[in-house]
Amino acid sequence: MDMFSALSDPNRRKIVELIARNGHLSATDISNNFNISAPAISQHLKILRETKLVDMEKRAQQRIYTINTTSLHEIETWISKINKVWNEKFDRLSSVLEELKRKEDK
């Protein structure tokens, strides 16, 4: 599974948002924010770890989750590339429309 597939699930997106907002959270703290079972949250966290969207550190009996900022930066870079492509297309369309308007005004 890739990062985008992992983020297609609303529960996983909410988990990422929770961790981002708090800096770091234990699995229990994350689970307390949902009305789904702890094993289900564990599965979501496993997917987020495997896709490198979150990092996990064991502290005694706890598993502490943080955002993997490198992965989020990769997503941001990809989105920026897509935005650039679309902005260039819109700029060309705008130029064509302006040219048509000038011809129409003559």
VEXDREN-2710 file (C-alpha; in Angstrom, 1 decimal):
% VEXDREN-2710
k/r/px/py/pz
1/MET/0.0/0.0/0.0
2/ASP/1.2/3.5/-0.8
3/MET/0.8/6.7/1.3
4/PHE/-2.2/7.9/-0.7
5/SER/-4.0/4.6/-0.3
6/ALA/-3.2/4.7/3.4
7/LEU/-4.7/8.2/3.7
8/SER/-7.8/7.2/1.7
9/ASP/-9.3/5.9/5.0
10/PRO/-11.0/8.6/7.1
11/ASN/-9.9/6.9/10.4
12/ARG/-6.3/6.9/9.3
13/ARG/-6.5/10.6/8.2
14/LYS/-7.9/11.4/11.6
15/ILE/-5.1/9.5/13.3
16/VAL/-2.5/11.5/11.3
17/GLU/-4.3/14.8/12.2
18/LEU/-4.4/13.9/15.9
19/ILE/-0.7/13.0/16.0
20/ALA/0.2/16.2/14.0
21/ARG/-1.8/18.4/16.3
22/ASN/-0.3/16.8/19.5
23/GLY/3.3/16.2/18.3
24/HIS/3.2/12.6/19.7
25/LEU/0.6/10.3/21.1
26/SER/0.5/6.9/22.6
27/ALA/-1.6/4.2/21.0
28/THR/-3.9/4.3/23.9
29/ASP/-4.4/8.1/23.6
30/ILE/-5.1/7.7/19.9
31/SER/-7.6/4.8/20.6
32/ASN/-9.4/7.0/23.1
33/ASN/-10.4/9.4/20.3
34/PHE/-12.3/6.7/18.4
35/ASN/-15.4/4.6/18.8
36/ILE/-13.7/1.6/17.3
37/SER/-11.8/-1.2/18.9
38/ALA/-8.2/-0.9/20.0
39/PRO/-7.2/-3.8/17.7
40/ALA/-8.8/-1.8/14.8
41/ILE/-6.8/1.2/15.7
42/SER/-3.7/-1.0/16.0
43/GLN/-4.3/-2.1/12.4
44/HIS/-4.6/1.4/11.2
45/LEU/-1.4/2.4/13.0
46/LYS/0.4/-0.6/11.4
47/ILE/-0.6/0.6/8.0
48/LEU/0.5/4.1/8.8
49/ARG/3.9/2.8/10.0
50/GLU/4.3/0.5/7.0
51/THR/3.7/3.4/4.6
52/LYS/6.1/5.5/6.7
53/LEU/3.5/8.2/7.5
54/VAL/4.1/7.8/11.2
55/ASP/7.1/6.7/13.3
56/MET/6.7/4.6/16.4
57/GLU/9.0/4.5/19.4
58/LYS/8.7/2.0/22.3
59/ARG/8.9/3.6/25.7
60/ALA/8.5/1.0/28.4
61/GLN/5.1/-0.5/27.8
62/GLN/3.9/2.3/25.6
63/ARG/4.2/2.8/21.8
64/ILE/4.5/6.5/21.0
65/TYR/3.6/7.7/17.6
66/THR/4.9/10.8/15.8
67/ILE/4.5/12.1/12.3
68/ASN/7.2/11.2/9.7
69/THR/7.7/14.7/8.3
70/THR/9.8/13.4/5.5
71/SER/6.9/11.4/4.1
72/LEU/4.5/14.3/4.5
73/HIS/7.1/16.5/2.6
74/GLU/7.1/13.9/-0.2
75/ILE/3.3/14.2/-0.4
76/GLU/3.5/18.0/-0.4
77/THR/6.1/18.0/-3.2
78/TRP/3.9/15.7/-5.3
79/ILE/0.9/18.0/-4.8
80/SER/3.0/21.0/-5.7
81/LYS/4.0/19.4/-9.0
82/ILE/0.4/18.6/-9.8
83/ASN/-0.7/22.2/-8.9
84/LYS/2.0/23.5/-11.1
85/VAL/0.8/21.4/-14.1
86/TRP/-2.8/22.6/-13.6
87/ASN/-1.8/26.2/-13.1
88/GLU/0.1/26.1/-16.4
89/LYS/-2.9/24.6/-18.1
90/PHE/-5.2/27.3/-16.7
91/ASP/-2.7/30.0/-17.6
92/ARG/-2.7/28.7/-21.2
93/LEU/-6.5/28.6/-21.2
94/SER/-6.6/32.1/-19.9
95/SER/-4.3/33.3/-22.7
96/VAL/-6.5/31.6/-25.3
97/LEU/-9.6/33.2/-23.8
98/GLU/-8.0/36.6/-23.7
99/GLU/-6.9/36.3/-27.3
100/LEU/-10.5/35.3/-28.3
101/LYS/-11.9/38.2/-26.4
102/ARG/-9.5/40.6/-28.2
103/LYS/-10.6/39.2/-31.5
104/GLU/-14.2/39.5/-30.6
105/ASP/-13.8/43.2/-29.5
106/LYS/-12.3/44.1/-32.9
END
